[in-house]
């Protein structure tokens, strides 16, 4: 079964094509010159519910992963928007590769959803792709 430490290390180790700077943790501040920048957010987990006929010992690990695209500022929408498709495709490729069935070694099942949002880092707002990544090993 994948440990929390293994999950965090795998998320920190992802190198997304098109991303200029990769961080191992959420930064306290960022510079426009470092965009796009990627980093994992805070992890959490859960254990499957026991139901009447059986018990699920499967543990779910979950973490958000962010790619900052550019600042939320007047005149930046077109530039930021133009980067979404390629960065999202590259993020999906890396996440898909973590699953055992795809030759990865992180977990038997990896699920994710992603969306674009405005993310506050430091004192500024940034366009960001934020993926909610969930992994689970069947036991």
VOTORZA-522711 format. One line per 3 residues: number of its first residue (from 1); their letters; for each residue x, y, z of N, C-alpha, C. Coordinates in nm, 3 decimals, decimal comma. Layout:
N
NUM) a) X Y Z X Y Z X Y Z; ...
END
This chain:
139
1) xxx) 0,084 -0,118 0,000 0,000 0,000 0,000 0,089 0,125 0,000; 0,053 0,220 -0,080 0,127 0,345 -0,091 0,113 0,427 0,037; 0,225 0,474 0,090 0,223 0,556 0,211 0,199 0,703 0,176
4) xxx) 0,166 0,781 0,276 0,150 0,925 0,256 0,282 0,985 0,206; 0,393 0,941 0,266 0,524 0,993 0,226 0,553 0,963 0,078; 0,520 0,842 0,034 0,541 0,805 -0,106 0,455 0,890 -0,199
7) xxx) 0,331 0,913 -0,160 0,240 0,994 -0,239 0,292 1,138 -0,253; 0,331 1,197 -0,140 0,383 1,334 -0,143 0,508 1,342 -0,231; 0,599 1,247 -0,214 0,722 1,246 -0,293 0,692 1,236 -0,443
10) xxx) 0,595 1,151 -0,479 0,558 1,137 -0,620 0,501 1,267 -0,676; 0,417 1,334 -0,599 0,359 1,460 -0,645 0,467 1,568 -0,656; 0,560 1,570 -0,562 0,669 1,667 -0,567 0,761 1,640 -0,686
13) xxx) 0,773 1,515 -0,724 0,866 1,477 -0,830 0,814 1,493 -0,972; 0,687 1,530 -0,986 0,633 1,545 -1,121 0,698 1,664 -1,192; 0,740 1,642 -1,314 0,794 1,748 -1,398 0,700 1,764 -1,515
16) xxx) 0,628 1,874 -1,518 0,527 1,898 -1,620 0,590 1,976 -1,734; 0,581 1,922 -1,855 0,633 1,991 -1,972 0,565 2,127 -1,986; 0,645 2,229 -2,012 0,593 2,364 -2,028 0,595 2,446 -1,901
19) xxx) 0,626 2,382 -1,787 0,634 2,453 -1,660 0,779 2,495 -1,638; 0,798 2,621 -1,606 0,933 2,676 -1,589 0,995 2,642 -1,455; 0,916 2,653 -1,347 0,967 2,628 -1,211 0,878 2,527 -1,140
22) xxx) 0,940 2,425 -1,081 0,868 2,325 -1,000 0,911 2,341 -0,855; 0,816 2,352 -0,765 0,844 2,364 -0,622 0,795 2,238 -0,550; 0,857 2,206 -0,437 0,819 2,089 -0,358 0,706 2,118 -0,259
25) xxx) 0,672 2,245 -0,241 0,567 2,284 -0,147 0,508 2,416 -0,194; 0,394 2,455 -0,138 0,336 2,583 -0,177 0,431 2,698 -0,143; 0,459 2,786 -0,238 0,549 2,899 -0,211 0,478 3,008 -0,130
28) xxx) 0,556 3,086 -0,056 0,497 3,197 0,018 0,483 3,320 -0,071; 0,563 3,327 -0,176 0,552 3,434 -0,274 0,607 3,383 -0,407; 0,567 3,448 -0,515 0,616 3,408 -0,648 0,644 3,533 -0,732
31) xxx) 0,723 3,513 -0,836 0,755 3,620 -0,930 0,697 3,587 -1,066; 0,652 3,688 -1,137 0,598 3,669 -1,271 0,700 3,601 -1,363; 0,827 3,628 -1,342 0,933 3,571 -1,426 0,942 3,419 -1,410
34) xxx) 0,887 3,363 -1,302 0,893 3,219 -1,277 0,773 3,143 -1,333; 0,685 3,210 -1,405 0,563 3,146 -1,458 0,592 3,073 -1,587; 0,524 2,962 -1,611 0,437 2,888 -1,522 0,516 2,817 -1,411
37) xxx) 0,454 2,806 -1,294 0,514 2,742 -1,178 0,418 2,635 -1,124; 0,472 2,519 -1,089 0,388 2,410 -1,037 0,434 2,369 -0,898; 0,335 2,325 -0,817 0,367 2,278 -0,682 0,248 2,202 -0,625
40) xxx) 0,274 2,106 -0,534 0,165 2,037 -0,465 0,114 2,123 -0,349; -0,014 2,110 -0,321 -0,073 2,176 -0,205 -0,076 2,076 -0,089; -0,158 2,095 0,009 -0,155 2,012 0,130 -0,227 1,878 0,110
43) xxx) -0,167 1,768 0,160 -0,227 1,635 0,144 -0,333 1,605 0,250; -0,418 1,509 0,220 -0,510 1,453 0,318 -0,544 1,310 0,277; -0,612 1,237 0,362 -0,643 1,098 0,333 -0,767 1,052 0,405
46) xxx) -0,809 0,931 0,369 -0,926 0,871 0,434 -0,919 0,720 0,417; -0,995 0,651 0,499 -1,005 0,505 0,489 -1,147 0,471 0,449; -1,163 0,369 0,368 -1,295 0,328 0,322 -1,388 0,294 0,437
49) xxx) -1,516 0,310 0,414 -1,616 0,283 0,516 -1,641 0,133 0,532; -1,667 0,094 0,655 -1,711 -0,043 0,680 -1,861 -0,048 0,650; -1,902 -0,146 0,572 -2,044 -0,161 0,545 -2,090 -0,297 0,597
52) xxx) -2,216 -0,324 0,595 -2,272 -0,441 0,661 -2,206 -0,573 0,623; -2,181 -0,593 0,495 -2,132 -0,723 0,451 -1,981 -0,734 0,438; -1,913 -0,620 0,436 -1,768 -0,627 0,419 -1,704 -0,499 0,470
55) xxx) -1,573 -0,501 0,475 -1,498 -0,383 0,516 -1,401 -0,346 0,405; -1,392 -0,221 0,376 -1,293 -0,174 0,279 -1,174 -0,122 0,356; -1,059 -0,186 0,334 -0,937 -0,140 0,398 -0,860 -0,045 0,307
58) xxx) -0,919 -0,013 0,193 -0,851 0,075 0,099 -0,836 0,214 0,160; -0,719 0,269 0,146 -0,693 0,404 0,193 -0,681 0,495 0,071; -0,742 0,610 0,082 -0,739 0,708 -0,026 -0,647 0,822 0,016
61) xxx) -0,553 0,855 -0,070 -0,465 0,970 -0,049 -0,513 1,078 -0,145; -0,508 1,200 -0,101 -0,561 1,308 -0,183 -0,475 1,433 -0,167; -0,454 1,503 -0,277 -0,376 1,626 -0,273 -0,412 1,711 -0,393
64) xxx) -0,414 1,840 -0,372 -0,430 1,930 -0,486 -0,291 1,964 -0,540; -0,286 1,981 -0,671 -0,160 2,016 -0,739 -0,190 2,138 -0,825; -0,110 2,242 -0,811 -0,138 2,367 -0,881 -0,031 2,401 -0,983
67) xxx) -0,075 2,457 -1,094 0,015 2,517 -1,192 -0,027 2,663 -1,205; 0,056 2,754 -1,156 0,028 2,896 -1,174 0,065 2,934 -1,317; -0,025 3,004 -1,383 -0,004 3,040 -1,523 0,048 3,182 -1,538
70) xxx) -0,017 3,275 -1,473 0,023 3,415 -1,483 -0,063 3,499 -1,392; -0,029 3,626 -1,377 -0,100 3,712 -1,285 -0,241 3,747 -1,333; -0,329 3,769 -1,236 -0,461 3,823 -1,265 -0,440 3,974 -1,270
73) xxx) -0,432 4,027 -1,388 -0,408 4,171 -1,405 -0,469 4,217 -1,536; -0,492 4,343 -1,545 -0,548 4,401 -1,665 -0,461 4,367 -1,786; -0,523 4,313 -1,888 -0,452 4,284 -2,012 -0,382 4,150 -2,018
76) xxx) -0,401 4,063 -1,917 -0,331 3,933 -1,918 -0,422 3,816 -1,953; -0,552 3,837 -1,963 -0,645 3,726 -1,985 -0,612 3,643 -2,108; -0,592 3,707 -2,222 -0,567 3,633 -2,346 -0,439 3,549 -2,337
79) xxx) -0,335 3,607 -2,281 -0,208 3,535 -2,268 -0,222 3,416 -2,174; -0,285 3,437 -2,061 -0,304 3,329 -1,964 -0,394 3,220 -2,021; -0,504 3,261 -2,082 -0,601 3,164 -2,136 -0,537 3,077 -2,244
82) xxx) -0,450 3,134 -2,323 -0,386 3,060 -2,433 -0,298 2,946 -2,384; -0,256 2,951 -2,259 -0,166 2,847 -2,206 -0,240 2,729 -2,142; -0,369 2,743 -2,118 -0,444 2,642 -2,043 -0,440 2,505 -2,109
85) xxx) -0,475 2,496 -2,236 -0,489 2,364 -2,301 -0,361 2,283 -2,297; -0,249 2,341 -2,336 -0,123 2,265 -2,340 -0,080 2,224 -2,199; -0,090 2,316 -2,102 -0,050 2,281 -1,965 -0,141 2,174 -1,906
88) xxx) -0,271 2,182 -1,931 -0,365 2,081 -1,879 -0,338 1,945 -1,943; -0,315 1,942 -2,073 -0,281 1,816 -2,140 -0,154 1,755 -2,081; -0,053 1,837 -2,059 0,073 1,787 -2,004 0,057 1,739 -1,859
91) xxx) -0,027 1,806 -1,783 -0,055 1,762 -1,646 -0,126 1,627 -1,647; -0,228 1,612 -1,731 -0,299 1,484 -1,740 -0,205 1,371 -1,780; -0,116 1,396 -1,873 -0,020 1,294 -1,916 0,065 1,245 -1,799
94) xxx) 0,114 1,337 -1,718 0,196 1,299 -1,602 0,115 1,225 -1,496; -0,007 1,271 -1,470 -0,090 1,203 -1,371 -0,128 1,063 -1,417; -0,164 1,048 -1,544 -0,199 0,916 -1,598 -0,082 0,818 -1,585
97) xxx) 0,039 0,868 -1,602 0,159 0,783 -1,599 0,191 0,730 -1,459; 0,132 0,788 -1,355 0,158 0,742 -1,218 0,086 0,612 -1,186; -0,021 0,581 -1,259 -0,102 0,464 -1,229 -0,030 0,335 -1,271
100) xxx) -0,040 0,233 -1,189 0,028 0,105 -1,214 -0,007 0,049 -1,352; -0,134 0,056 -1,390 -0,177 0,003 -1,520 -0,108 0,072 -1,637; -0,061 0,195 -1,616 0,008 0,270 -1,721 0,159 0,255 -1,710
103) xxx) 0,204 0,163 -1,624 0,347 0,141 -1,606 0,406 0,220 -1,491; 0,324 0,299 -1,422 0,372 0,375 -1,307 0,382 0,288 -1,183; 0,429 0,344 -1,076 0,447 0,265 -0,954 0,379 0,327 -0,833
106) xxx) 0,297 0,431 -0,852 0,240 0,497 -0,736 0,120 0,425 -0,679; 0,020 0,394 -0,761 -0,104 0,337 -0,708 -0,178 0,259 -0,815; -0,268 0,170 -0,769 -0,348 0,094 -0,863 -0,454 0,181 -0,930
109) xxx) -0,505 0,277 -0,858 -0,609 0,364 -0,912 -0,575 0,510 -0,885; -0,576 0,590 -0,989 -0,556 0,733 -0,975 -0,672 0,803 -1,043; -0,735 0,892 -0,969 -0,844 0,972 -1,024 -0,806 1,118 -1,006
112) xxx) -0,854 1,202 -1,093 -0,830 1,345 -1,076 -0,938 1,425 -1,146; -0,958 1,543 -1,097 -1,037 1,644 -1,165 -0,951 1,770 -1,164; -0,967 1,853 -1,262 -0,892 1,978 -1,261 -0,980 2,090 -1,314
115) xxx) -0,944 2,210 -1,277 -1,016 2,328 -1,324 -0,925 2,449 -1,315; -0,965 2,554 -1,382 -0,889 2,678 -1,378 -0,957 2,770 -1,277; -0,875 2,832 -1,193 -0,927 2,923 -1,092 -0,825 3,031 -1,064
118) xxx) -0,866 3,129 -0,988 -0,774 3,233 -0,943 -0,725 3,190 -0,805; -0,594 3,178 -0,790 -0,534 3,129 -0,667 -0,451 3,240 -0,603; -0,472 3,261 -0,475 -0,395 3,361 -0,401 -0,263 3,300 -0,354
121) xxx) -0,153 3,362 -0,389 -0,021 3,323 -0,339 0,050 3,451 -0,300; 0,095 3,456 -0,177 0,151 3,582 -0,128 0,040 3,685 -0,123; 0,066 3,800 -0,178 -0,033 3,907 -0,179 -0,099 3,924 -0,316
124) xxx) -0,078 3,829 -0,406 -0,128 3,844 -0,543 -0,219 3,728 -0,583; -0,300 3,752 -0,684 -0,386 3,649 -0,743 -0,326 3,604 -0,875; -0,333 3,473 -0,899 -0,274 3,414 -1,019 -0,376 3,323 -1,086
127) xxx) -0,375 3,322 -1,219 -0,448 3,221 -1,293 -0,380 3,088 -1,261; -0,458 2,984 -1,234 -0,398 2,856 -1,198 -0,484 2,740 -1,245; -0,418 2,636 -1,288 -0,484 2,507 -1,308 -0,465 2,433 -1,176
130) xxx) -0,574 2,392 -1,114 -0,565 2,319 -0,988 -0,630 2,182 -1,006; -0,550 2,078 -0,985 -0,598 1,940 -0,998 -0,619 1,881 -0,860; -0,731 1,816 -0,840 -0,759 1,740 -0,718 -0,725 1,595 -0,751
133) xxx) -0,614 1,547 -0,699 -0,561 1,414 -0,732 -0,592 1,317 -0,618; -0,652 1,203 -0,653 -0,686 1,100 -0,555 -0,623 0,967 -0,600; -0,559 0,898 -0,508 -0,503 0,767 -0,541 -0,549 0,666 -0,438
136) xxx) -0,566 0,541 -0,485 -0,612 0,437 -0,396 -0,551 0,304 -0,441; -0,509 0,224 -0,345 -0,468 0,087 -0,370 -0,576 -0,004 -0,317; -0,615 -0,104 -0,395 -0,710 -0,203 -0,346 -0,635 -0,296 -0,252
139) x) -0,701 -0,339 -0,147 -0,633 -0,428 -0,053 -0,710 -0,557 -0,041
END
